[in-house]
Amino acid sequence: MSSQTKDLTSGPITKTMLQFAFPMILGNLLQQFYNIADTLIVGQCIGADALAAVGSSYTLMTFLTSILLGLCMGSGAVFSIRCGEKNEEGLRESILHSFLMIAVLAVILNVAVYLLMDPILHFLQVPESIYGMMREYLWIIFLGILATFLYNFYASLLRAVGNSVTPLLFLGICAVLNIVLDLIFVLCFHWSVAGAAAATVFSQFVSGIGLLVYTWVAFPGYRIFSGKMPLKKKVFWEIGQFSFLTCLQQSVMNLGILMVQGLVNSFGTTVMAAFAAAVKIDSFAYMPVQDFGNAFSTFTAQNYGAGRTERIRAGIRSAVGCSIGFCLLISLGVWVLAKPLMLLFIKPEETEILAVGVQYLHIEGAFYCGIGCLFLLYGLYRAVERPGMSVVLTVISLGTRVALAYILSGIPAVGVTGIWWSVPIGWFLADVTGFWYYRRKKEKLLGVSKNALLLSTRSHLQKT
């Protein structure tokens, strides 16, 4: 491997994972920071209605971008396995086929969301008072879908080969630029929610195109369409299996959240505004363990490709300990600081919104260990060529969440509190299922990858 990449199949396990994970964690914290900057500036400078509109738009955009993120993450798992196998030709083939497939789907998605914008807003039960504002915001923010594809594709590629620092640098540039443009467009030009959306889209294109150019220059071997490489149905099929199942897992997860958003919207703008602010805090709080789960997945995939079974076992033990320890600290912090954190987004006189948001954080914030373990399970099954199991766990987690949210919130004595309690219950059930399956199938799960066995056989035949 070059000096710009990192081999995760050797070295101290915990130290190696943490060093690789840290830039990913910092990068997504930056991403959350500039998402929060949108919400903070809009909430403090425009008002509660604008906060509700932008917050609901964020949930929708998270669902849409999760489709592309899932495709890129699935492809990244294949890249990592090929990297662990030291199969450069297979890696280049995977990059080409993956890029073509996801690029076409990104264009189709971008066209579809513009054609279906109004039906989507009606499905989400958006109140009439903020309908126009939310539509204006989304019309601009949807322009950034292709930029999201470019950044996530090349970030997944670089992380798969052990480079987690460069995506962080470009994301840092994006975050700073987004905040600066937010202040200019909203405070100076008074462009309201349209200004916040324009700042985000412009920043996304800077990071996406910037990362593409960097990879093109720094890694000539990974250039799309460099040299003559025929397209193969077999490679498309392999990439498609990983990518679409991971995409399905991400989409199901965010579709469930989107359905909950529709339920939240039915309780009016007060609950919508509280949910919008609290979700940003919530996402920021557990984002590090989500990224640690993705780093753990890359670590596991490289070692799976290299046939390092015992290193994977030790990595699982280390990852669970690190994740639980961090989640306990974050749970304590969010519980104690729930009100001051909400006051970052909500004015002190908005007492009803503040109370609802604090209640949400007290319930969810106490159970971050559940989501931390779930992210590790997602990463594990994706890395050992079982992405379908990640889908199963997501269906259990989100299915429970959506069903309980609608059932409990319909009970007058419970109301909106039922929506908040449905989340940790879903996490717990999915965790129990995931760990049970691992204990039953671990010998089979942690075997050597199929392609590594094929390469080993070819090498043996050539020697004999």
N, C-alpha and C positions, 0 to 999 in steps of 0.2 A: 504493500500500500504506500501511497505517496505521503509526504509530510502534511498534506492538507486533509488526510483522512485518518481514522483511528481503528485499529484492530481490536475488537471487543472479545476475542477468543483467548486472550492471555492477560496476565497481570492480576493484581488483587481485585477480587470480585466487587466488594462494596465500594471501594474507592473508584474503580473503573466505571461502575454504573452511575455513581454520583457525579463524577467529573463530566461524563457524557450528558447526564440529565440536566445539569445546572444551566447551561446555555438555553436549553429548551424551556426550562421553567422560567428563567428570566425573560426569554422572548415572549412567551405567552402572557406573563404578568404585564409586560409592556403593552401587548395587544389589548388585554383587559383594561389597562390604564387608559389607553386612548378611547376605548369604548365607554369607560366611565367618564372620561372628559366630556364626550358628547352629552351624556346624560346630565352631568353636573352643570355644564354651561347652559343647556336647554332648560333644566329645572329651575336654576337660580335666576336666569336672565330673561326667560320667555314666560314660564308659568307652568302650573300643574297640568293643564290640558296638553301642552306641548310635550311635557314629560311622559304623559300617558301614551301619546301618539308615537313618540320615538321609542319608548320602552316596548310597546307592542310590535313595532316594526323590527326591533332587534330580535325578538323571538322568532318572527317569520324569516328573517334573513339567516338566523342561525340554522333553521331547518333547511333552507335552500342550499346554503354553503356546506352543510353537513353531507349533502349528496356528493359534492366534489371532493370534500375532505375525506370521505369514506373511500372513494375511488382511489385517491392518492395514497391513503394509508395502506390500502390493500396492495397496491403496486409496490409501495415501499417495503412491505413484508417480503415480497418476491425478490426485490433488489437486495435486501439484507441476506436472504438465504443464498443467493448467487454469490454475494460477496464472501460469505463464510465458506462456500465451496471453492473459492478462488476461480470461479468460472467467468472469465471476462467476456467471452463471446456471448454466453447466455445472458449476462448482465446487459450488454449493449442491445441485444435483441429485445429484451424485456422493456428497456427504456423506450425504444422506438415504438413498439406495439402499444405500450401503455399511453404514451403521449398522444398518438393518433386517436385512440379510443376515447380518452377523456376529453380531448379538445372538441371532438364532434359532439359529445354529450353536453359539454358546457355551452356550446352555441345553441343547441336545441332547448336546453333549460332556459337560457336567456330570452329566447323568443317566446317560449311558453309563458313565462311569468308576466310578460307585458300583455299578452293576449288574455290572460286569465286574472288580471289584477283585481277587477271589480268583484267577480265571483269569490275570490279568495277573501277579500275584505268583508263581504257579506257573510261568508262561512264563519269568520272570526267574531261575528257579532259586534263589530266596531260601532260604538255609539255615534249618532249623527253629529254630535257636537265636535267630534275630532276627526270625522271621516275625511273631510277635505284636506286637513293638515297631514294626516297619515298617508293619504294617497300622493300628495305632493312630495313627501319625504321618500316614499318608496320608488316613485318614478325616477328619481335621481340615483338612489342607492343601488337600484338594480343594474345600473351601468357598470358597477364594479365586479360583477360576477366573473367575467373573463380574467380580470386582474387577480381575483381570488384563486382561480384555477392555476394561473402561472406561478404565483408564489407557493402555493401548497404542493404543486407537482415538483418543483425544483428543491423546495425545502425537504420533501420526503426523500428525494434522490440523494441529496447531500447527507442527510442524517443516516440513511441506509448504509452509506459507505464510511460512516464514522465522523462526519463533519457536522457538528451541531452548532458551531460558533458562527459561521457565515450567515445562516438564516437569522440568527439573533441580531447581527449587525444591521442587516437590511430592515428588519422589523423595528429596530431602534430608530432608524432614520424615519421610517413611516410614522411611528408614534409621535415623535417630536414635531414632524411636519404637520400631522393631523391636528395636534393641539394648537399650534401656531395659526393654522388656517381657520380653525374653529373660532378662535378669538377675533381674527380679522373679519371673517364673513358674518359672524353673528353679532359681535359687539360694535364693530366699526361700520360694516356695510348694512347691518340690520336686515339680513336676508332670512331671518327666522330659521325654521327647520330645514329649509332648502339649503341654507348656508352650511349647516352641520353635515348634511348629506354630501354636498359637494366637496367639503374638506376631506371626508372619509374616502370618497371615490378617487380623488386625485392622489391621495397618499397611498392607496392600495396599488394604483398603477405604477407609482414610483418604485415600490418594493417588489412587485411582480416582475416588471421589465428589468429592473436592476439585478435581480437574482438570476434571471435568464441570461443576461449578458455576462455576468460573473462566471456562471457555469460554462458557458460557451468558450470563454477565454481561458479559464483555469483548468478545464477538463476537456481537451479536444476529443478524447475518446468517447465522450458521452454526448457529442453533438447529434442532434436529430438530423437524419438524412445525410450524414457524413459517410462517404463510401457507398458501395453497392451492397445492400442488405435486403434480400427478398422478404416479403410479408408471408407469415406462416399461420395457418389456421390453428395449429397446435399451440403456438405461443399466445395467440389471441385468446384461446380457450383457457389456458392456464392463468393468464393475467385476469381474464374475465371472472373466473371462479373466485379468486382472492378479492378482486376489486368490488365486484357486485355484492358479494356476501358482506364485506366490510361496509360498503355503501348502504346496504339494507340495514345493517346493525345501527349505523349512525342515523339513518333516516327514520327508522322505527323509534329510536331514542328521542329524536327531536320532533317527530310527528306527535308522540305522546305529550311532549312539552307544549306543542302547539295546540293540541286539543285541550290541555289544561288552561292554556292562555285564553281560549275561547270561553271556557267556564268562568275564569276570573273576570273576563270582560262583562259577563252577565251580571256581576255584582256592582257595576258602576265605576265611574272614574276614580273614586276615592281608593277602592281596592286595586284598581289598575295601576294607579300612580305608586301605591305602596309596594305592589308586586314588582313593578319596573325597577324601582330603586333597590329593593331587597335582593332581587335576582342578580343584579350586578355585583353586589357585595358577596353573595353566595358563590357566584362563579369565580370571583377573584380569590375567595378563600380556599376553595378546593382545586383551583387550577394547577397548583404545583404537583398534587398527587396524580392528576390526569396526565400531565407531561411526564412525570416519573414513570407512569404506566406505559407510555409510549416509548420512553427510553429503555425500559425493561423489555419491551417487545423487540426492539432492535437488538439488544444484547442477546436475548433468547434466540432470535432468528439466525443471527450470525453463528452462534454456538451450535444451533440445530443443524445448520448447513455444514458445519465443520465436524459434526458427530461428537461434540463435547457434552455428553449426557450428564456426567457428574457435576460439571461446571454449571449446567442449567439448574440442577437440583439445589446446589448451594446458592445460586442466584435467587431462586424462589424464596428460600428461607430469609436471605438478606433483605430482599425487596419487601416482603411482608412486614418484617420488623421495622424497617425505615418508614414505610407508609403509615403504619399504625401509630408510631411515635409522633410523626409530624401531625397526623390528624387530631390526636388528643390535644396537642398544643394549640392548634388552630380552633378547635371546638371551644376550648376555654376562652381564647381571645375574643371570638365572635359573641359568645354568651355575655361576657362582661362588657364589651364595647358596642353592643347592638344599637343602643340609642345614639351615641356619638357618631357612629358610622352612618346611620340613617340621616342624621342632621347635615351630613355632607351634601345630601341631595334635596332634603326637604326643609323648608323654612320652619322655625320653631312654632309659629302660630298655626301650622297645619297639624294640629294635635291628633286628629282622627287618622290621617294618613300615617303619621309617625307611630301610633299605637299598633296599627295593623302590621306595619313593617317590622317592628320590634318583635311582635308575636311570631311572625314567620321565622325570623332569625333565631329566636330562642328554641323553636321546635327543630328546625333543620340543622342548626349549628351544633346541636348536641350529638349528632349521629354521623359526622363526617367519616368516621372509620368505615362505615358501610360502603360509601362511594369510593373510598380509597382502595379497599380490597377488590371492589368490582372493576375498577380500572386495570388493576393487575391481572385479573382473570381475562378481561378482554384482550390485553396484550399477549398473555400466554397463549391463548388458543389461536390467535391470529398468527403468532410466530411459529407454531408447530403444525401449520397447515390444517387447522380445524376452525376456520373462520365461521362456519355454521354454528358452532357452539356459542360463539359470541352473540350471534343473532338470537339464539334460544334464551340466553341470559338477559338480553335486552328486552325481549318480549315479556319475560317474567317480571322484570323490574318495572317496565313502563306499563304493561298491561295491568298489573296490580295498582300502580299509581293512578291510572286513568279511571279504572273501575271504581276504586275506593273513593277517589275525588268526587265523582258524580253521585255515588251512593251516600257518602257521609255528608256532603254539602247540602244534600236535599233534606236532611234531618234538621228541623228548625233549631233544636237545642245545640246543634254542632255548627252548622253554617259553614263559613269560609275556613274555619279552623280544620275541618275535615280534609280540605285540599292540602293543607300543610302536612298533616300527619300521614297522608297516603305515601309521601315520598320516602321517608326512612323505612317504612314497612316494605315497600317494593325493593329497596336496596338489600334488606336483610334476607328476603326470600331468594333473591338472585344469588347472593353470596353463598348461602347454604347449598344451593343446587350446584354452583360452580365448583366449590371445594369437594363436595361429595363425588362429582364426576371425575375430578382429578385423582382422588384417592383410589377410585375403582379402576381407572384406565391409565395410570401414570407410566407403567412400564411400556405400554404401546404408544402413548403420546410422545414420550421422550426418545423414541428411536431415531435413527439417522434418516435424513431426508431422502426421498426417492431419487432425486437427481444426484445427490452425493454418492449413493450406492451405484448408480449407473456410471458416474465418472470413475469411481474406484475400480469397478469391474473392467472398464476400458483400459485403465492404466495397468492393471494386472495382466490383461491379455497382451498388451503391447510389450511388457517386460518379458513375458514367456514366449 
